[in-house]
Amino acid sequence: MNNHITTIAFDADDTLWVNEPYFQEAEKEFCILLEDYLPQHSVSQELFRTEMQNLHLYGYGVKGFILCMIETISRVSNHTAPLSLVSKAIELGHELLQKPIILLDGVTETLENLKGKYRLVVATKGDLLDQERKLRNSGLQDYFHHIEIMSDKKESDYRKLLKHLDCQPKNFLMLGNSVKSDILPVLETGGFAAHIPYHVTWSHEQHDLNLEHEHFMELKSIDEILQYL
């Protein structure tokens, strides 16, 4: 590991705390709601198609997910579904927004060890209000120098973040569970990246990992990063 690392950024969802399992639970319930119109696996495919079509409009997060559920209800039912189904979809979204924050193993201990030695940053996608709520309820807020809620995580987005932080890529390390969002774009900037796999990954974020790069590390858990710093 480069011993000139000064800034360490963390993805939030499924890196610091549980997130995707909640979405998958909500999607399963949504698919059951529409099984009179299509088999559950087909409803899931239709919902994902709607999400991908609208990603450039809604971005990432629960609010976009709610709108996509409503649009999927309309399309799958050929605009005949009762309003009660729409109400139930909105209710699923409200439940997602109120899920408890469950920290992943080793998170607090890792942040406690790194605090004061490095500038710690949260760099995550999602809805601004929702992510701010989750961070506040997590009890982790005081560990971080800066919070960046990003509309996307492409190379240009990380370069913008690096500029804001006045940080050179060679001094930057990103930790996250998504190869597509947390690893590859950072490596493209010249920064360092550590992948921490999570047992559940959204289809859009899935990526076949066969990566060899001098700035890349594969970890089994977040606290393993302490061995490299």
Beta strands, then each sheet from edge to edge (+ up, - down):
strand 1: 7-10
strand 2: 119-125
strand 3: 146-150
strand 4: 172-176
strand 5: 192-195
strand 6: 216-218
sheet 1: 3+ 2+ 1+ 4+ 5+ 6+
end
